[in-house]
């Protein structure tokens, strides 16, 4: 594990504009050691370790894409066509290891065909504005259908979800049925905009597809976890309340090591002091509490090691909180980043 590292993305505070602290990317060896502040010039919303090339690490910032070719020790800005675009997620195509996608805010998707060194914008998504928020809608997570290159699903913060079957040349809105579900009393939520109760169902944070059920994407939204078996025409409530006392879905990831395993981060709300990580080993049919820690902030991201299935990391919003396991969840270590830092948004390892 000498070249294996944990990478953490840190961005600005939410609701605490006067708070101080560092932003950017921190890293430390998975085997232990001190944290290094390796990118400090920009807020970072996502970090990503290339699946088959762990020396190649990406940071999605508040001004485009940054990349490292030395295991995250140093970064440089990629050739990116636009200024001041926030990057929130990365995806590598299953069929072409040189092909990457990046999701952005305001709503946009970018493509790279040279492992992230240069980028071009894909077709502009024509997604209707169903509710307003304090920020522009965001492409929070992209997932590719296993066995179907070019079929991508996207979770959109305060905008629902969308899908492409042609690698991003065109996009289909998948929000209508999420709005319909908000007619259910327990799925109504309006925090910012009071003229619609669909705000919570449109507040998409992550989406994942496991290989055991390649035609059943699962989206994590404010109101829980929801699945579709028909390309997003309709969504079904997975009723995560059966397994977890907290239901705010902030992250969901499919294991790169097991086709039927999923992990989800469930907390109380965007700003909270509780939550847990749950694991499913049957493609989402049932879930069990996986972590053995008490967080003091909303769990924002789950970092699955690219090559070691026993290593899983958790990033919680406040106080630089990072926890990790090296033995598949049997034991956990607290490894928080010292000093004042702003909000943790992402964790990756490889």
C-alpha positions, 0 to 999 in steps of 0.5 A, spaced: 500 500 500 506 504 499 502 508 493 495 507 496 492 514 498 486 517 501 484 523 497 479 528 500 475 534 497 473 540 501 469 546 499 465 551 502 461 552 508 453 551 507 449 556 512 456 558 515 458 564 511 463 567 516 466 560 518 474 559 516 478 553 514 482 550 508 479 548 502 481 544 496 484 536 496 488 533 502 491 526 502 494 521 506 497 514 505 492 508 506 497 505 511 497 511 515 501 517 516 500 525 516 495 529 512 498 533 506 494 539 503 496 538 496 491 543 492 489 549 496 487 554 490 480 552 489 474 549 492 473 541 491 467 538 490 469 531 488 475 527 488 476 521 483 482 515 482 482 512 476 480 505 476 486 502 472 491 507 474 491 509 481 497 514 480 492 518 476 487 522 480 482 528 479 479 533 483 473 537 480 473 544 483 469 550 482 473 552 476 473 546 472 478 539 472 484 538 476 489 532 475 495 529 478 499 524 475 503 522 481 498 519 486 495 526 488 502 529 490 501 535 485 496 538 481 495 541 474 489 544 471 486 540 465 485 543 458 477 545 460 473 549 455 469 554 460 471 558 466 468 558 473 464 551 472 463 547 478 465 540 477 461 535 481 462 528 479 467 523 474 465 517 470 470 512 466 466 508 461 466 501 462 467 500 454 473 505 453 478 506 459 480 513 455 473 515 455 471 520 461 465 524 463 464 530 468 458 532 471 457 540 472 453 546 475 450 549 472 447 543 468 452 540 463 456 534 462 463 534 459 467 529 455 474 527 455 477 522 450 484 522 453 484 520 460 482 527 463 487 531 460 482 535 455 475 536 455 469 538 451 462 540 452 456 535 450 449 537 448 446 542 453 441 538 457 434 541 456 431 539 463 425 543 466 426 548 472 421 545 477 423 548 483 428 553 485 434 553 490 440 557 493 444 555 487 444 552 480 442 545 479 448 540 479 450 534 475 451 530 482 453 523 479 453 519 473 452 512 472 453 507 466 449 501 465 453 495 465 454 492 458 451 498 455 456 503 453 453 510 452 447 509 456 448 514 462 444 516 468 445 522 472 442 524 479 441 532 479 441 536 485 434 540 485 432 538 478 431 530 479 434 525 474 436 525 466 438 519 462 442 519 455 443 513 450 448 516 446 453 518 450 451 525 452 449 527 445 442 528 447 438 527 454 432 525 456 428 528 463 426 523 468 423 528 473 416 527 472 415 521 476 419 523 482 414 529 482 408 524 482 411 520 488 411 527 492 404 526 492 405 521 498 405 525 504 411 522 507 415 524 501 413 531 501 418 536 502 419 544 501 425 547 505 427 553 500 421 553 495 414 553 498 410 553 492 412 545 491 412 539 495 416 536 490 423 539 492 425 533 496 424 528 491 428 532 486 433 533 490 438 528 487 445 527 490 447 520 487 445 514 482 448 507 482 447 501 478 450 494 480 452 489 475 447 484 478 441 488 476 444 492 470 437 495 468 435 497 475 438 504 477 438 507 484 437 514 486 439 517 492 435 523 494 433 527 500 427 523 501 430 516 501 432 511 495 428 510 489 429 505 483 427 504 476 426 498 472 424 502 465 429 507 464 426 512 469 419 513 466 417 511 473 420 510 480 419 506 486 420 507 493 425 502 496 422 504 503 429 505 506 425 506 512 425 499 514 432 498 515 435 505 517 432 510 522 435 516 518 433 516 510 436 523 507 440 519 501 446 523 500 450 517 497 450 511 493 455 507 490 456 500 487 462 496 489 467 495 483 469 488 486 462 485 487 456 485 482 451 485 488 454 489 493 451 497 494 453 502 499 449 508 501 450 514 506 444 515 510 443 521 514 438 526 517 438 532 513 443 536 509 446 539 516 445 534 521 450 531 526 448 523 525 447 518 520 450 511 517 453 507 512 448 501 510 451 495 505 446 491 501 449 484 498 443 483 494 443 488 489 438 493 494 433 488 496 435 489 503 440 493 507 444 492 514 448 498 518 455 497 515 459 502 519 461 502 527 462 510 528 458 516 530 459 521 526 458 529 528 456 531 521 452 529 515 455 523 511 457 526 504 461 521 501 463 514 501 470 512 498 471 505 496 478 503 494 479 501 487 483 495 488 482 493 495 474 491 497 476 491 504 478 498 504 472 503 505 472 510 507 467 515 510 467 523 509 462 527 514 461 534 513 464 538 519 470 538 523 474 534 517 471 527 519 474 521 516 473 514 518 476 508 515 476 500 515 481 496 512 478 489 514 471 490 511 467 493 516 469 489 522 473 495 525 474 502 524 479 508 525 478 515 526 483 519 521 480 526 521 484 532 518 487 536 523 486 544 523 480 548 521 477 546 514 471 547 511 466 542 509 468 535 506 464 533 500 468 527 497 473 521 499 476 517 494 482 511 495 486 507 491 
